[in-house]
Amino acid sequence: MNIFRSMESHALRDPAKTAIVAAGERISYGELLDRVNRTAGALHGLGLRKGDRLSLLMHNCPEFVISFYAAMKLGLITVGLNVMYKQEEVDYILDHSGSRALIIHEDYLPVVRGLDAVDQGRVQTIVVQSGAEEPEGGRSFRGLLGRPEEDHPVVEPGTDGEAVIAYTSGTTGFPKGAVHTHENILVHLEGIRKHLGFDSGDVFLAGLPFFQLVAFLIHPGLALHSGATVVILDKFEPTAFLRAVREEGVSFFAAVPTIYHMIHTASDSTDVDLSSVRFGICAGSPLSRDLRQAFESSFHFRIIHCYGMTEISLIASCEDPACEPKGVSVGNVMPYVRLRIGSGEEDEVPPGEEGEILIGAERALRSYWNAPEETAQALKRGWFATGDMGRIDEEGHLHIMDRKKDMIIRGGFNVFPAEIERVLLSDERVEEVAVIGVPHTRLGEVPKAFVVLKSGTEATGEDLVALTREKLANFKVLEEVEFVDPGFFPRNALGKILKTALR
């Protein structure tokens, strides 16, 4: 059972059908399969074998998709690197994952220069997506495609074969790598395809960043699994997005509330034709009732609420496009997913009552990479503890109530306060800090820090914002700093700061 097989089967059945549209280029399924096979052969020739980790640091592009499926064919494990990460973050993930090779767009070469993982030889191969035949800093991706095809057999990874390590912000201040298998991802893809009725006639529009596992799987992953076409935008921009929908006859896309807000705003000054769209998915954080109603009445297609996360790989619950929405619920639990509302480690609460959302472990991550303690804490007695609070109503609809964890969702990106706090505490002037999410009209939430300075020191809010801007991805950068006295923080009996009270 290999993810590569689903794409290959469509390429063999209908090689002339368009698989990818990107930057004016149209790539058929036959051409895609040829490029994937050539890339797989080249990577094998560079010494990569089953189980080796291949990191990808690229914006949305066909080469990202080609690299992913080539890695799947060889039984490699892919690691998507956030293009907004700074050097320290990239170096940590390359080192922690034990990546042997890196495929990178030339725009991000400055990020990898001077990295310990590269300088010390742990990353042995760098392939550069570039217009140059011989790019500075690595081998040419164009060179990989130009090599004669070497037909290496598909590696069958087995039921437990690892396919992806998806890094997500960690509560300990460092990202954690959620490991997913071929089998788990394929079950999710097939279940969603059936539930939402996708087939080869659909056209997907991918505007969310591929380095996010859910965004990659819900767009090119699901499109190529269904034999459909995926239109790739290198990044989201409202005018280009709306133009692509009109010109390519897009039938489906997924977005976070921030993007729906931007599309709706841009439509006031742009020629808009969304008549080809059957429905769109909204996930990441709740879409306000007012925006949903305004969007649907303006463009005459449904927005489908879903619930998922990196640790699940895709979607655990989803509204039915054929049924009227039930408030702001995230729909019914998908038929291939076990879900219950728990209280404590074992108890299940009665229907209608609030508790922690637990997902059957067979449809969640296999483990956190090289993190046995975190894995044991998250996976107990056959269930994955999501850290989200919810309830199931009398009709079986799942409602998300709150987050048990401290995670901030900023424009669809997950931000853990512990990461920001770790950076701030590295400043010798900072004595104590607590970071929380505060409401923001467009982004949903943004991080704010309450800071206690050491006696006799001085710092400005801009000093600390600049520190986070230097060390962290832009979506993690502080929006606001408030300096407080040492006795300001509310605490529990053990002295821990009560962030609920701060909020």
N, C-alpha and C positions, 0 to 999 in steps of 0.2 A: 504494500500500500504506500504509494509515493505521490506527493502532490503534483509532481511533474507529469504523471500519467494523464490527469484530467485535461490539461492543456494539450498534451500530445495527441490524445484521442480526437479532439476537435480539429487539430491541424491535419491529421491523416484523413479525416472524413471530408473536410471542406477546406483545402489549402488556400483557395483563392479568396476566401472571406476575409474582410478587414478585421484584424485583431486590435490594432493600436493606431490611434491618430494622435500625433504630437508634433508641434512646431512645423506644421505644413507637410509632414511626412505621414504616409499611410503604409502601414506594415501589415501584410497578410499573415494569416495563421501559418502558411507554409514558410514564409520568410522568417517569421518569429521562431519557428521550430529550428530552422537552419542556423540562426544566430545563437540560439540557446545551445545547440549541439556543438557549434564551433567554440563557444566560450567554455563549455564544460570540458571539451577536449584540451583546450589551452590551459585551463586551471589544473587539470589532471597532469598535464605535461610539466607544470610548475611544481609538482610534488604534493598537491593537496589530495587528501584521502578522506574516506568516510569518518565522520566525527570531528574533523578539523573545523575550526571556527573561521568564518569569512565575514569581516565587517564591511558595511556599506555606508559611505559618507557622501551622499549625493542628494540633490534636490529631485523632485519628480521628473522622470525621464524614462524613455524606453530602456536605457541601459540598466536602470535599477531593476526593472522587471526581468530583463534578460539574465542579469546576474543572479537574481533570486532563483529562477527556474533552473539555471545551470547548476547552482549549488544544490538544489533539491535533487537533481538527476544524479549527482555524485555522492549524495548522502552527507554533504557538508551541513554545518549549522550556521545560519545567517544571524548576524547581529546588526540591527539598524541603529545608526548613530544620528542623533539629533543634529541637524545642520546649525542649530543655534548654540550648541555647546561650545564652551571655551576650552582651551588647551587642557586645563586640569581635569575637566570632566571627561574629555575624550581619552586622555591618558589613563584615567582610572578604569574605564570600561574596556579598553584594549587590553590592559594588563589583567583585569579581573576575569575577563572572558577567555583569556589565553589565545586571542586571535592570532592566527599564523599569517593571514593575508588581509589586505585592505584595498577595496576599490573606492576611489575617491574622485570627485569632480575637481578639476584644476582650480576652481574658485576657492576651495577649502585647503589647498596645499599649505598656506601659511599656518593653519591650525596644527598641522602634524609636524612641521619643522621643529626640531628640538625636543620632541616627545621622548620620554624615557623608553617607552615600549618600542619605538622605532630605533633610537640611537643604540640601545643595548641589544638589538637584534631579535627581540621576541616576536615582533612583526617582521617576517622575513621577505614578504613580497608586497609591493605597492603597485597597483594598476591605476593609471590616471585616465579619466574620461576627458579628452582634450581634442582640440582641433589639430594639434601638432602631431607629426608622425613619431617624433621622439621627445616626449614631454620631459621637462626637467623634474626630477624627483621620483621617477618610476617608469614602469613599462606602459605602453600605449594600449588603451582599450581597443582602438581601431586596429592595432596590430593583432590583438587576439582574434578579432573577427576576420582578419585577412589571412589567417593561417589555414592550411588545408584541413578540412574536417576530419577529426579523429573520432570514429564511432565507438565511444566507450559505452558499455552496457549500463542500463539503469540500475542503480544500487537500490535494492529493496530493503528498506530500513527495518521492517517488521513493525509489529503493533506498538512497541515502545520506542521506536526510532525517533530521535530528537531532530527537530527541523529548525527551530527558531529559539534564540534567546532574546526576549524583548525586555529591555531595561526600563524600569519605571522608578520614579523618585522614591527614595527610601525614608522610612520613619527614623532611621538611625543616622541620617545625614548623608548617606551614600546611596546611589542607585542600586536597586536589586534587579537581578535578571530572571524574569519568568520564563521557564523552559516549557515549550509546547512541542508535541509530537505530530508527525504526519497524520496519524489516525485521528487525533482530536480536531485538528484544523479541518480535515476533510469532512468529518461528521458535521461540523458547524456550517461549512460551505454548502453541503448538500441539503441540510435542514433549512437553511435560509432560502436557498434557491426554490425549494418546494413551497415553503410558506408564503413567499412573496411572488411566486409564479414567474421567475425569470427564465428566458430561453434565448436562442440565438438571434432573435429579432430585436433584443434590447440594446440600447446604447447608454453606457455609463459615462458620467462626467466626473473625473477625479480632480478635485481641487484641494483636498486635505493632504497633509504631508505623509509620504510613504514610510518615513522612518517610524511612524506610529503604526504598530502592528495592526490594530483594528482598522485604521484608515487604509492600509495597504490591502488587507483581506477583503474589505467591503467594496473596494473598487476594482483594481486589476485582478485580485485573487478571485473574487466572485464572478466577475465578467468572463474571465478566461475559463473558469470552471463551468460556466453556463454556455460557452460557445458564443458569447456576445462580443460587442465592440466596446473598447474603453478609450475615451478621449482624455488625454493627459494634459493638465496645465502644470507648468513648472512650479507655480505658486498661485494662491488665490488672489484674484483681483476682480472686483465686481463687474466692470465693463467687459473684460475678456471672458468671464464666466457666462454672462448673459449672451454675448455674441456666439460662444460655442454652443450653447443650448439651441439657439436659433438656427445656426448653420449646419449643425450635425444631427438635428432631430433627436436630441437627448431625451431619454425616457425615464432616467433615474439618476439621482445623486444623493449623497449623504453629507450632512453639514452639522456644525455646532450652532447654538443659538446666535452667537456673535455674527456668523456668516449670514444666517437668515436675516438678521437685522441689517447688515450691510447691503444685501441684495435688495431688500425692500426699499431702503433709502435710495439706492442707486437707480431704481426703476423710475423714480420721479423725473430723471433727466436723461433717460436712455430709452432707445427703441426696444421694447420688450415683447418677445413672443415666446411664452413658455407652454404653448398648447400641446407640444409633443410629450411633456413630462407626465407620467402616470402618477407618480408620488415621489416624495423625498423622505429621507430618514433624518430624524433629529436625535442626537445622543450627546453625551458628555456632561450636560447639565440641563435643568428644566427650561423649556421654552414657555415664556409667559403666555397666558390664555389670550391676552389682547393682541400680541404679535401674531400668534398662530391664527386667530380669526381674521385679522387684517390681511395676512399673507394669503390665506386660502380664498378669501373673498375676492382678492385682487387678481390672483393667477389661476384659480379654479382647478387646483389639484391638492391632494391630501398631503399633509405632513404626518409621518408615522413616528410616534415616540417609541424608542427602544431603550433597553438597558443592557450594558455590557461593560467590560473593562479589559485592560491588558492581561490580567491574570486569568480571564476566561477565554481569551483570544478573539472572541467575537461577541455574539449576542445571546443573552439568557432569556430575555422576554421581549415581546414585540407586539404592537397593535396589529390588528387585522385590517388591511386596506379596504376590505369589503364591508366593514362594520363601522357604525358611528363611534366616535371616540368617547371614552368614559372619563371625562374631566381631564386631569393631567396625569393619568396613570400611564405606565409604560407597557400596558397590554398584558396578554396572557403569557405564561411560561411556555417556552418553546417545547415541542413534544419530545425532543431528544435530550432535554435538560431536567435533572432533578433539582427542585428548589424547595426550601422550607424556611419558615421564619422561626428562629431559635431564641431561646432565653438561657444564657449561660452556655455551657459546653454541650449539654445533652437535651435539655427540655425543648419541646416545641410548643409555641404559644397557640391558643385557640384562634380560629379564623377571625379576622377583623382587628386583632390586637397587634401592637407594634413590637418588633424585635429585630435581631440582626439577620440579614439575608445570608443564607447558607446555600452553596451550590454543590451538587454532587461532584466529588473529586474527579470522576472520570471525564468530566467536561470542563475541567479547570487545568491550571498549570500542573505539570508533572512534578516540578520542584522549583525552588529558587537556586540558581546556579551557584555552586560552592557555598551554600548557606544552609547547612543542615538544621540549625536552631530555628531560623526564620521559617524554613519549610515545615518543621514539626509544629510550630506555633500556628501556621496558617491552615495546615491540613490535619484535621483530627477526626478519627472515627469515620473516615470516608466522606468528609465534608470539607469544603473550602469556605473559610470565614471571610466574607467580603469586607467587613468593617462598615458596611452601609446598613442603615436602619430602614425598615419598611413594614408594610402590612399587605395582606391579601384580602380583598373585599369578598362579599357574598357571591359575586359573579366570577371570581377567580382572577380578577385584575390585580396586578402588582402595583403598589404605590410606594415611591421612594420618599421617606420621611425626613431623613437627616443623614449625616455622615458620622459614624462612630469615631473615625480617625480625624485627625486635624487637617486633612488635605484641603487645599484651596484649588478651585477650578477656575483658572483665568483664561477666558476666551476658548475653553475646550481643552486647555493644557493643564495637566495635574502638577501642582506645586506643593511640596511638603515643607512646612515651616522649619523642620529640623535641618534641612539643607541650608537654608538662609541663615539660621541661627549659628550653624557651624562656621560659616564664613565670617559673620559678624564677630563671633567670639575669638577669631584669629587676630583681630585688631587689639593690640595691647591696651587700648584705652577703654575697652568695653568690659564692664564687670558682669553684667547680666542682661539677658535679652529674651523677649518673647515675641513671636511673630504670629499674627492671626490674619484671616481674610476679612476684608471690609467690602461692603457693596459698591458696585460700579455699574453705571447705567448701560454701557456698551459691552464690557468684558465680563460682567457677572460678579466677579470678585477680583480684588487685587491685594497683594500682601502689604501689611503695615507692621512696623516694628516698634515695640516699646523698649527703650534702652536705658539702662542704668550705667553711667560712666564711673570709672574708678576715681577715687578722690584725688584732686589736684590735676586732673587731665581735662582737656577740652576737645570737642569735636562738633562738627556741624552735621545736620541731616544729609547734606549733599556729599560730605566725606563718606558716609556709610552707604549711601545709594551708589556712589562711584565704586566702592569696594565690591558691592554685589554685581555691578555692571562689568567689572573686570574679571570676576571669578565665575560668574554663572551665566547661563543662557538668558537672553533678553526677557523671556516670559517669566523668569524667576526674579527679576530685578525689583527691588523695593519701590513701592509707589509713595510711601509716606513713612516718616520717622518721628516718633514722639519721645522726647527725653523725660524721664520720670525719676522720682526720688527712690532710694532703696526700699522704703516701706510701702511702696505703691502697690505691688503685686498682691492680688488675692491668692491665698494658698489653702491647700487642704491640710489635714492633720499631719501628713508626712512632709510638708513643706513644698509640695509640688505646686507650681503655678496653675491656677484654675483658668484656663483659656475661655471656657464658656462664660465665666464672669467678665473677662476682658471684652468679649464680643458684645 
